[in-house]
Each structure stands twice: as C-alpha cells, then as structure tokens.
Amino acid sequence: MRRPIIAGNWKMYKTIPEALEFVRIFKPLVVASTHCEIVIAPVFTAIKSMADRLEGSNVEVAAQDSAADPGPGAFTGEVSASMIRDAGGRWVIIGHSERRQYYGETDESVGAKIRSAVGAGLLPIVCVGERLEDRDATRAETVVEAQLTAGMRNLTVTEASRIIVAYEPVWAIGTGRTATPETAQEMHAFIRSRLGAMFGDRIAQTTRILYGGSVKPDNIVALMDQVDIDGGLVGGASLEADSFARIINYKERG
Ligand code: PGA
C-alpha cells in the first residue's frame, strides 16, 4: 500500500546541458518502471528545463530546498515553494544534513519550510539522521526523534499525510559506508512508531520512509527487502543514468 519512491539528489552537480543529456539517456531506461515513483532533484537553475523535458513521462522533478517564507517578499537569494511549482517541480528535499551542517538549517527552519512547501502543494522529502558521534553514544534515536518532532509538530494530520521522510545517517552519506539493512530497518520502524504517536496509526502506516546514504545498485535490493523501507534517496549513484536506472529497476534483480 506504500508505493516506493526512488529519488536522486544531484546536489551541486550538472549544468543544464548536462542535466538534459542525462534525461535523454535515462528516460528510455526507466520507461517501463511502474513499480515506483521516480524523482530527480537537480540544482534550481535546471528545474524548469528538466521539468519541460520530462513532461508526460514517469519521472518527476524536485528542488533541493525551498524558502521558509511562502513569499513573495524581500528575501534575497531565496526561492519559494510556489516558485518551484511554477518551474515544474512537484517535490522538495527539506532539511538535508548538508544544509543543516553548512548552512545553519535548524529543526525550526525545517518546520517552517515544510509548512510552506505543503501550503504550495509540493511534496516534501524531510531528511533526518544522526551523526556518527550520536550513534556511538547510543543516542541515534533521541536525535532522530528530536528532528522529527521539531520539524513536524506544527503540522495538521492532513499536512502530515503529504510528507515523505528520508532517514539519512550522516555517517553513511557520500562515504560508501551504507547502514546495514537491519540497522536501517530498526530506525525506520522507530520513525514509523513516532509518526504514529504524533499523527495516529493511519499516517504511520501510509507515510513513505526512504533510506539514504551510499545507496548503490548492489545494496538496494537488500534495503528494499526491509518492511519499513519504502524507497531510497540517492546521491552519488544518481548522477550517472545507468547506475540510477539499475537502482530504480531493483525489482528485476531482486
Ligand atoms: P550518497 O548521498 O548517496 O552520495 O551517500 C545521499 C544524500 O546525500 O542524499
């Protein structure tokens, strides 16, 4: 009942021509992949060109961030959620650990961004995840719970029903060190139970929880085998059409 989502996070990679070249090669590789939703998050400047090129296909476009304020307004450098929709984006990644780490994103700003995104009709992919020192100190669940609560506590049940959660342990991002399927499953089950405590059983059972952190073609099958893992948020391995398509088409190899 939870349709998987495989989303690519391109971070600060790919110019517009590079993004369109990717689309040209990628589209035919996933044209028959109907078992999951397919999402790509390019840089802001490539959203419109990519969305135009992907129109009518089974691949949708996301932004990697959006403004906390719904705007319009005097917020230099910001891009609002409704502007992302205007450019053809349907999804947005919010609270990625790189934004928390390098750009001062807080649980509070994440909360405001989620509300604006939902208000504009975007589907937010909300990232949570502990650092290595948190896990070593056995406070991974405490950290993730605090991020979830602070980010989502002001949402109504209807708003919460639009949210996708991505569990991305910081120590697994870009390191080649994936969480084992069992470690990931444990945290996903915990996140689902917290969603239940906040919003009730229906939200707990229907919310898609993605795993992110060094997802590759050779580990996606074991991750997707876990009952509470509903997809992946893929960084490095989404930059190349063939490897991203192999991740999406995990079912054929499972
Ligand atoms: P990675 O990145 O797949 O390169 O580890 C994941 C992410 O940052 O979303």
Residues whose N, C-alpha, C, O or C-beta is under 5 A from the ligand:
A	BS01	PGA	N9 A172 I173 G174 T175 G212 G213 S214 V215 L233 V234 G235 G236 A237
